[in-house]
C-alpha cells in the first residue's frame, strides 16, 4: 500500500538536519533510492513512513499529505462567504441605526466589535472543522 506524503516537508526537515539524502537514508535504515523516490513523487510504504518519521523525529501523520476534497473546499468557501455577507448586512444595519440616531457611536462600535469577534470565531470553527476532516482523511489513507 502506497501513502502520499508531503515531499517538500521531508526535504525541509532533512535540510534542517543538514543531511544529504544518503544521510537520511542511513538514519532511517532505508535505501538512498527510497529517499530519492519519496522526495521525487511523495509515495512511500507504511513501514518506510514510520522509519522516516522516526529518523526525522516527527509524527508520521504530520508527513501524510491530507488533501481537501472539492466538496469540502466548496463548503469552506461558502461558510466563510456566508459569514462575510452576514457581517456586511449587520454593519449596514449599524450604519442605518447611526444615521437615524437610534444608537450612539459607542454602541455601534461595541456591536461592530462583537460582530467581528463572532465572525472571527465562525471562520476559525470552519477552518478547524476542515482541518479535522483533512487529518481524518489522512488517517484513513494510512489505514
N, C-alpha and C positions, 0 to 999 in steps of 0.2 A: 504494500500500500504506500503510495507516494503522498506526501504532505507538502503543501506550498508554504514556504516561509518568506519573510521579508529579507531578501538578499542584501539590500542596501544597509539594513540594520546589522546584519552579520559582518559586512565589510567595515562598518563604522566601529563595531565592538572590537574587531580584530585590529583595526588601526589604533584604537585607544591603548591596546596592549603592546603596540609597536611590533606586532607579529607579522611574519610573512604567511602566505597560505600554508607553506610547509610546516612552519612553527605551530599554527593552529591545528593542523592535521596531527602532528605528533602529540600535542597536548590533549587532543580529543581521542587519540587512538584510532584515527581514521586515515585513509589513504589521502595523499595530496590531491589525487584526481577527484575524490569525493568532495573535498572542499572547493576545488575549482568548479565542479559541476553545480554545487549549491549556490555559489556566488554568481554563476552564469545564468542559471534558469530558475533557481529558488526551489527546486524539488529535492526532497530528502525523505528517507525512511524514518519510521518512528524511532528505531534503535539509534540511528545516526543523529537524529534530532536530540535525543537525550544526552548522547556523548558530547555533541557540540555545545549544548546549553550548559552542561557541567563544566566544560573547559572554559567557556566564556563567563561563567559564574552568574548566569541569568536563569530565570524560569523559562522552560521550554515553550510554554504557552505564549509568552511575550514575543517570541520569534515567529509564531504562526501568523500568517497573513490572513486576517479576517476581512472579508470584503462585504461591503454593504450592498444588499440586493437593490435592484431598481425600485421595487415596491417600497422598501424601507426608505430609500433616498427620497422618493416622492412624498412619503408620509412626513419625513422630517421637514422638507421644504414647505409643504402645506401647513404643517403645525406652526412653524416659525412665521410663515406668511400670515396665518390667522392671528397670531399674537400681535404682529406689527399692524395689521389692519384694525384690530380691536383697539390697540393703543392710539392709532390715529383718530378713530372715532371718539375715543374718550377725551383726547386732547382738544378735539373740535368742540365737544360739549363743555369742557372747562373754559375754553376761549369764549364761547357764547355766554356762559354764566358770568364771566368777567365783563363782557360788553353790556349786559343788562344790569350789571351791579348786583347780581343775585348772590355772588360770593366775593370775598375780598381777595386781594392778590396773595396774601399769606395762605389762605385756604386753598387757592388754586395751586400754589407752589407745593403745599403739603400733599395735595391729591395727585399732582403730577409725579412727585417723588414716589408715592405709594404705587402708582401705576408703573413706574419704571422698575421698582423692586419686583412687583408682581410679574411684569413681562420678562425680566431677567430670570426669575425663578422658573417660569414656564419654559423658557428656552433651555435653561440648564437641565430641567427634567426631561425634555425631549432629547437632548444630547446624551444624557445618562442612559435613557432607555435604548437609544440607538447603539450606544457603545456596548451595553449588555447583550443586545441582540447579536452584534458582530462577534463578541467574545464567545457567546453560546454557539454560534456557527463554527467558530474555530475549534471549540471543544469537540463538536460533532465530527469535524474533519479528522481530528486526532483519533477519535473512537473511543 
